[in-house]
Amino acid sequence: MSKELTKNLGELNGSVKSYVQAKIDLVKLTFLEKITRFTSYLFNFLVVLMFSMLAIGFAAAAFAVWYGETYNNYVEGMLIAGGVLILTALVFILLRKQIVTGSVIKNFSKILFEEEE
């Protein structure tokens, strides 16, 4: 009876170790997936932000050149384009919590706290 109990306890010990190792591996893989999705989202966000800023900058420069060509006054064109950029920056600064912070927190929390099946 004692040998059989020892054998069963040994098998149970091996099963528990295998189960714990499998759970640790699952947690590692889940963590890796979430970090990868988080990094991918952050990279995509930064790339879109960079290209948006470039597009706005080129649009402002194009407007200034067009205004200068049309009205023979490049300084006014640059001042108007700069004023629009400053006004856009102020609106963005005032609304940054609603625009950026809310969406970033929502997406990051969705990635980090989604339920596993």
Helices and strands as residue ranges (DSSP letters): H 2-71, H 74-94, H 96-96, I 97-101, H 102-113
